[in-house]
Amino acid sequence: MPDKKNFYERVYEVARQIPYGRVTSYGAIARAIGAAKSARMVGFALKNSPNDVPAHRVLNRNGVLTGKHHFPGTDLMQQLLENEGLQVIHDQVQDFEKFFWDPQTDS
């Protein structure tokens, strides 16, 4: 039986699996759900995500907090990441590759 979950639900399902203290990218989630060219749509989905989805752990392909303006407050996205042990300088996660979680290979 084919998967009847809609695009947003599939994005949320993957995002909920991102481990504490790790980050991934919009593109990695798009590839994981079989929609490789839909990274921007992943961002739209996360903008509207339920509270149980750790959207703060999803960054652009260079580790930049491009979605930070969708979080309440001035630096909430950065604060959430720093609370998990990541270092953020100038809106970019340091050692991004070290903390990167690939939903297709790191499950």
Buried (B, 14 or more C-beta within 10 A) or exposed (E): EEEEEEBBEBBBBBBEBBEEEBBBBBBBBBBBBEBEEBBEBBBEBBEEBEEEBBBBBBBBEEBBBBBBEBBEEEBEBBBBBEEBEBEBEEBBBEEBEEBBBBBEEEE
